[in-house]
Amino acid sequence: MSVTIERDGIRVERADEDVLDRWNDLVERSPQGDLFHRLDALKVQAEYTGADYHPLVGFKGQEPVGIFPAFTISKGGVSTAFSPPPNLWIPHLGPALLNMDKLKRRKAERRHRRFVDNCLDWLDRECGPKYVHVRTGGRYEDVRPFEWNEFEIQPRHTYEVDLTVGEDDLLASFSSDARSNIRTDDDRYEVRVGGDDAVRRIVRQVEARHEEQGEPYTLDPEFVVALRDRLPDGTVRPYVCEVDGEFVGGMVALADDDRVYRWQGGAKHDADVPVNDLVDWAIMTDAMDEGIGRYDLVGANERRLCGYKAKFAPELVRYYSVERGTRMMNLLSDVYKRFR
């Protein structure tokens, strides 16, 4: 039977069937909740990593105070814990808080701290991980509860484009080469949203590009297909660009009500058409038509990629990578970091 941690007025436990039935509602109510926290997304992540998933939930009395999905992997008798799990290129996961906005700062911070403390205690008691790694999203701004639990904190960055300014003003904010590429009069191309086959072609193109560069790339295209099949329609969007009827490139974007994510794709191509600019613009204009307010370019940490992404006049957003473990496990964690 799963343990329950109840301390300082906060109870943390593995979500039972009743809570799982309303898990996605909790995700939608949380300021930090997004498509990666959805129950079906968690199940697919567990399935494709061979991990055990633990949908932790915290309560103050009967009021939910947060959710914290975690994954554990045991090999050679050693348990490790992750949120999100390795090898899937999920940008972030970690805790998502509930019912904090109504509280004054002192009480909100105390409740947040106790929730995280109890979640980590639950993992320690139930799974005993020798290494724990959590990567938060940009809307989870206060990582001090992890720091106070002896985690090492590493700031990371992504870019986000504000889509609420309108199409004309947004385009005017881009660099001159981006504007020129988007306004191309070349009529040989078509950008459209494809299906499962489009997912596979895009992911395999990215894999081939990584192989050319001698870099690891472990994403299974069938994982992306499974996400597309199990998440709500329109969540996983494989944009493809065809020139003269032939596939030349594309991008698998992910979308929820608040954000669209530039997730997998954008590989170098041989076409004489500005494929990536046209695909990015198609993603943005579709999102604006749907009232989605932000375009997350998913990462601003690799110097060689920042030049391309920065031409869309994005805002720099900070998120955090936090980890804790024994000295030996921290050395082994380098294997995980290569795939994050």
Number of C-alpha atoms within 10 A of each C-alpha: 4 10 12 17 20 17 12 12 11 21 21 29 20 22 19 12 9 8 15 15 11 12 20 18 13 21 22 18 15 20 15 22 25 21 23 21 25 18 20 18 17 22 17 17 26 20 14 16 16 14 20 17 21 20 21 20 26 29 19 16 10 8 11 19 24 27 30 22 24 27 24 23 20 15 7 5 6 13 15 22 28 23 22 26 30 23 19 19 15 18 16 22 25 23 27 25 25 23 14 18 11 9 11 9 11 8 12 16 16 12 22 22 19 21 31 24 19 22 27 20 16 21 20 14 14 13 16 16 21 18 21 26 25 23 26 24 24 17 13 19 12 14 18 15 17 19 14 11 13 13 19 14 17 11 10 17 17 22 23 27 22 20 21 14 12 12 14 8 11 16 18 13 14 16 14 11 11 21 17 13 17 18 12 12 9 11 9 10 19 16 20 16 20 15 15 17 11 22 27 19 20 24 26 18 20 22 21 15 18 15 12 9 9 9 13 12 20 13 20 15 19 14 18 21 18 18 20 21 15 15 17 13 10 13 19 28 25 31 23 26 25 18 18 11 10 11 17 23 27 32 28 24 23 23 24 17 15 13 21 26 22 22 21 21 25 21 20 14 15 8 12 9 19 17 26 24 21 21 24 22 19 17 26 23 16 12 22 19 11 10 14 20 19 22 25 22 21 19 21 20 12 10 8 9 11 15 11 13 20 18 15 24 17 20 13 14 16 18 21 20 19 20 21 22 19 12 11 10 15 16 10 13 18 10 11 13 12 12 16 16
